[in-house]
Amino acid sequence: MASMVEENNGNAASQWAILGDDILNRITDRFDDIYDYARFGAVCKPWLSFSHRFYKHKHHLFRANHQLPLLVVPMQDHKEIRGLYNIAKDILCNQIQFSLPYKRCCGSSHGWLFFVDNKSAQIELVLINPFASELEKSMIKLPPIQCDDGDRVMHMDEYGVNKAVLSKDPNDFPNDFEVIAIYGGTQTLTHYKSGNNFWSYPKPNKEIQTFADVIFYKGMAYAVDFHSWIVRIYRKRYKQRPGGNNSSPCYLRFKTINEGLSEYLWCNYSGNAYLVETSMGELLHVRRDYLTMEERIRKDVEIEEMRKRARAEYEARIQEDHDQLREEISKIMDELENQKVEEYVEPDLSKDIEQELHKFDKPHLSVNFTVFKLNLPLSRGQKNIETLNGEILFVGDNHSISVPSLRCPTLTPNSIYYTDDYVDVYFQNLAFGSCDTGVFNVENKKFGKHFVPSFSAKGMPPPIFVMPRYRCNAKRIV
């Protein structure tokens, strides 16, 4: 074959181009992932056209067989260019690159990527599908999310939305898809239905409800917070619609599926949490910790000691004689009136600032994952499990994914592949190159690595898992 190309290079391309559909079908039937289609279509225009048609015909089979997620990763020296990394093959596909906004991607769902387009006191979500064909939509702009006075401008940037997920692919169901987003400094839920020009919100509540993850599962929507509180989400109509043409006629209500743990104890707090549907249709709750249990218990002891001291000081103060207190106050006021006014000296805060900066000498790294199986739909509650029954989980800013290990024999079964999604002090990990990516084995509790961004990628948007569709408009690097 090599000699034929050397001797008659001009006719070689035409020889490949005239191969019949039956032969091309036998070739493409052996394809495992999107990379095979990309390389196949790069041979010549007839093969590119055939790969488009074949993939469209077979795409539902790839979904049923759990196409493996890929990583969208930052590219060195190219701010607005992202690449695709295949963790199963441990390779970066240099032939496929995307032009995407130079900011954090706050969601990945059904092949679409979510980005925040902040507009002063509003948050606008933009969906981009880098895998869309010429006949499909590749961008969707959603109505602005209304933020209340409690959310400051600092929460209106690319981290104004913690996570967003889709119920369905908008290209397959343009009039029947939904979006749920976790947004703002208090990480509140909001819901959007295709065709509407508004979002639905929970009713104002005295208790702040901060959520970590959401999922569409068997026709319903569920959410989990950082203290294991899991709810089912409903939309209910107002008796009297609030004012404004763009206001929603519905509000969000929650039905408790799993009771939350005490919010006042660090030992009950998880650094992040996820809801994942397995290939067998089960719903899992995954808790991710950045502090060991010993560290969290120590924090609880310190807080309790502080509370006891504060309580003792308060009780001692209220026992003082009111008359004596008034007399002392009077004496102090007299002394102040007779004192000379001294020049104000700015306090030296350098040590305090140094102590605060010292907190960021190290990144936040995951120290443990805990997995629970929810007892749905028969009953409420959850059960701790020590194995994933061969499943492999992919979590992070993406719509949480579960794939059978038979589909990816090169990966570690019963493991959780995770990316850096720590948002509490989000600039902290970015300074180290978004380094909290790895693999956690649920059975032996050991950590491993997959893709690790280079040090030159520090400050760049973190990687995110995506379940790809066929690429037609990605930039090809020759």
N, C-alpha and C positions, 0 to 999 in steps of 0.2 A: 504493500500500500504506500509506503514511504517513497519507493522508487517511482511509482506511477505519478505521485505528486511532483517529484523532481523533474521527470521527463516531460510531463504534459500538464503543467499547473493550470493552464487556462481551461482545460476540459474537466479537471477534477471536480470542481464545484457542480458542473452540470450533471456529472455522473451521480453524485449524491442526490441532487435535486429531483432526479427522475425515478427514484425508488417508489414503488407502489405503496398504497395505503395499507395493504395486508402486511408487508414487511415492517412498515413504520409502526403498525399496531402491535406487532410482536415485540418490537423494541421497547415501546413506551409502556407495555404491560408490565415490564420488569422494574419500572421506576418506583423508588421508595419515597422521595421527597421533592420539594420545590427546586432544589439545586439541580437535580437531573433534568427537569424541564427547562431550566435556564440555560444549561449547557447544550442541550439538544436543540433548542430554538436558535442558538447562536451560530449554528453550522451554515444555514442558508435560509432565505426567505420562505421557500415552500415548507421547510421543516418548522419554522417559526409559526406559520399559519396553521399547520397540522397540530402542533403542540397546544396552541390556543384552543382549537376545536376539541381535541382529545381531553384536555384537562376539564373543559366545561362539561363534557359528557360524563367524565368519571369523578368530578369533584365531590359529589355526595358520598361516593365510596371512600374517599380519603377522609372525610369527616367521620364516617362510621368507624373507620379503622384507626382513628385517633392519630392523625397527622401530628408529628412531634413539634413542639414549640421551638422557635429560634430566638436568639437574643439580638435585639437592636442595640448596637454598641456605638459609642463615639469613635470617630476616626482621627488619628493623630494629624495635627496641622490642618485640619479641615473642620471648621466650627459647625457649619450647617450641613455637613455630610455625615450620614450614619451608614454603618455596614451591618451585615448579617453574619452572626456567628453560630455555627452548628456545634452545640456542646456534645452531641452524640458522636460526631466525627472529629471533634476538637480541631476545627478548621474555621478560618475566616474566608468567606466567599468574596474574593476580590473583584469578581465580575459583576456583583450586585451591590449598588450603593444608592442611597436615597437622599434627596434634598429635603430636610425637615427643619422646622424652627429650632434655633439655638436656645432651647430652654428645656426644662424638665417635662417629660411626658407623664401626665397624671393618670393615665389609664390605657389599657390595651385589652380590647374585647372584640371577638369575632373578626379579627384581622384589622380592626380600626384602631388608630392611636388618638388619644385625647390630649389637647393642648389648651392652656388658659390664655385668652386674649383679654387682659385686664383693662377695664375702662373706668377709671376713678372709683366710684362707690359701687360698681357693678362688676360681675365676673361673667365673661362670655366664653363658652366652651366651643372649641372647633374640633371636629372629627376629621382625620385624614386617613385615607386608605391607600397606602403605597402599593398595594397589590391589585388595585382595580384595573379592569380592562378599559379600552377606549369607550365602550358602551355603558360603563358603569360610572356612578358617581365616585369621585375621589376625595371630595371635601363637602362637609355639612357644617353650617353654622347654626348653633342653637340659640334660642332667646336668652337674654341676659338673666343671670341669677341675682335676685335682689338681696342685698346684705343690710342687716340692721346696724344701728349705731354702735353695737357692741363689738363689731369687727372693725379693726383699725386698718389703715392703709397698708401696713406691713403684711397683712394677710391677703392683699389683693394682687400679689405678684404670681409667679408661676406655681407657687405653693398655695394659692388661694383655694384650690381643690385638692384634697388629699387623695381621692380616688373616684373614678367614674366607671360604670359598667353598662353594657348594652344587654337587652333581653334577647335580641335577634340581630342578624345582619341587615342593615338598612337597604342594601342592594337587593336582597332576596325578599324582604318585607318592607317596602318603602312606606306603607301606610299603617304598619302594625308593629312598630318597634318602640321600646321604652328605654329611658335612661334614668339611672339613680346615681346621684353624686353625693359625696361627703365633702363639705366645703366649710370655709371660714375658720376663724381661730378656735371656735368651739366644736368644730367637726360635726356639723349638723347635717341631717339628710334632706334632700330635695328630689322631687320626681318629675320627669318630663314624659309626655306622651306624644308620639309623632302626629304632626298636623296642628298641634296647639301652638299658641304664641305666649305661653306662660308655663311656670313651674308650680308644683304644689309643695307646700311646706307643712311641718307639724304646727299645731297651735302653740302660741307662746306659753311657756311653762316656767315656773319658778326654778325647777330643777334643770340643770344643764345636762343635756344628753349628748355625750361625745362618742361617736361610732368609729370603728376601725375598718370594717369591711362589709360589703353587701354582695348578694348573689341572687340571681333568678333561678329558682329550683322548682321543677314540676309545676310550672304555671303560677307560682307565688314568688314573692320577694321577701328575703330575710336579711337581717343585719345583726352584727355582733359588736359589742363595745370592748373596752380593755379590761373589764372585770367579769367576763363570761356571761354577761347579760345578752341573750339572743331573743330577737323579736321577729314576728311576722308583720309585714307592712301592708296596710290597707289604705285605700283612698276612700274618703267619705265626703259627701256633699254638704256644704254649709246650708243651714236653714235660710240664711240671708247672705248672699254673696257680698264679699267686701268690695269697696269702691274701686274704680279703675277698670278700663277696658281690658287691660292685660293681666288682671288678677285672676287667680284660679278659682273656679267654683267649688273646688275640693280641697281638703286638707288631709294630712297623713295621720293615721292612727297606728298604734303598736299593740300587738298581742304577745305577751310573754311566752316564749317557748322554753327557755331555761333561765332560772332565777340567777341574778347577778350576785357576785360575792361582795363583801363589804368594800365600799369605795374609800374607806378611811384607813385601810391597811396596805402597806407596800407589798406585803407577802401575797396579796390577792391580785396585784397589778401585773399585767403583761405588757411588754414594750410594744407589741403589735399582735394582731389576731386576724385570722382568715377563716373563711367558709369555703369548702371545696367539695364539689360533687365528684364521686369516683366513677369509674367506667361501669361499675355494677349498680349505679343509681343511689348509692348511700351518700349521706351528707356528713362531712367531717368538720370539726372545729379545731383549728390549729392555733396554739398560743406560742408566741416567740418572746424570749426573755433576753434582755441585755444586762441584767444583774442576776447574780446567783441568789438562791434562796437565803443563804447566810447573810448576804449583803442587804437583802430586803428586810429580813428580820431585824438586823442591826439598826436599820433606818427606823423601823417601827418602835424599837426600844428607845432610841434617841428622841423621837417625837413624843412618846408617852412621858418620858422624863421631863421634857420641856413643858408639857401640859400640866404635869403635877406641880412643877415649880411655879408656873404662872398662876395656877389655882391657889396654891398656898400664899403667894404674895398678895393675891386679890383678897383672900379671906382675912389676911392680916391687916390690910388697909381698911377694910370696911369695919373692923372692930375698934379702930381708933375713935377716940372721943371727938365728936363733931365740934364741940366748943374749942377744944384744944387745937384742932386743925385750923379753925378759923383764926385763932390767935396767932398761930405760927404763920399763916398766910399774910396776916396783917403786918407782922414784924418784917417779913420778907419784902413786902411792898414798900415799907418805910425805908429799908436799907437800899433798895433799888433806886428810890428817888434821890437819896443822898450820894449815891455813887457817881463818879465821873464816867462819861461816855467813852469807852475804850474803842480803839480802831479795830474794825472787824478783820480777822485773819482767815483767809481761805483755808479750810481744812486740807490736809495732805491725804489724798485718796489714792496715791500711787500704789500703796500696799494692797488696798482693796481691789484695785483694777488688776494688779498682778495676780492676786489669788483667783479672780474670775477667769483670767486668761489661762491660768494653769489648768483649769478644768478641761480645756480643749487641747492639751498636749497629746491626748490619745483619742482615737475615734471610738464610737460606740460599736462594739462587735457583739454578735449574737453568742450567747453562752448555752442556750438550751431551747428545745422545741418540745411541746407536749401536744398530743393528739387525742381528741375525743370523738366518739361516734354518737350522733344524735339519734334518739329513738323516735324517728318520724316514720309514718304518721300515727302510729299506734298510741304513743304517749309522749309526754314531755320529759325533759331531762337529757343527760348525756352520760356516756361511759368512757372511762379512760382506756385506751388501747395501746399495746406495745408493739404492734406490727401493722403494716399497711396491706397485708395479703398480696404482696407483689406489686402494688401500685407505686408510682413515682409521682410526687407532687412538685409543682412549679409555682412558687409564690413570690410576691413582691408588689410593685405598683400595678401589675397586670391582673386581669380577671383570673382568679386562681384556677389552676388546671391540674387534672389527674390523668395519668396515662398508664396502661398496663406495661409491666417491664418486658413482656414478650415483644412489644413494639420497639423497644430500644435496648437490645441485649448488651450494648457497650456501656450503658449507664448502670448505676448501683440500685438494685431493687430495694423496696421498703425505705426509700430515702426522700428527703425534701431538698430540692434545688431552689435556692433563694437568691434574691438580689437585694441591693442596698435600698431600703425604703424608709429609713429613719427620718422623720420630719419634725420632731419636737424641737430640735436645734439643728435644722437641716444644713446650715453652712458648715457645721462641724465635720461631718464625714466627707463633704465635698472637698475640703481642704486636704484630705488624704487620698483623693482620687476615687471616691465612692467605693471603698474597699471592703464593705461588709457583704461580700458575695461568697457563696460556698455551697457545700453539701452536708446535710445532717442525716446520719443513719439512725432511724427510729429504734432499731432493735439493739444495736450495741452502743448507742449514744456517742458515736465518734463523728468528728468533723473532717471534711475534706474540701477540695477546691475544684472549681470548674474554670470559667473565664474570670481572669483577674485583670482589671484595667491597668495599663501602664502608668507609671508615676507622672508621665507627661499629660495624662488625661485628667489630672486633678482640677477641680473647679468646673469640669464639663458635666453635662447632664448624665445621670446614672443610666446604666443599661436597663432594659426592660424586656421581659418575655413577650413574644407575639405568636399567635397561631396564624400562620401565613395563608394567604390565598395566592393564586398564580400571579406573578409579577409580569406586567406588560408595560408599565411606564416608569420603571426604575432606570436609573442612569447606568449604562453599560460602560465599563472601563476596558479599553482595548489594550 
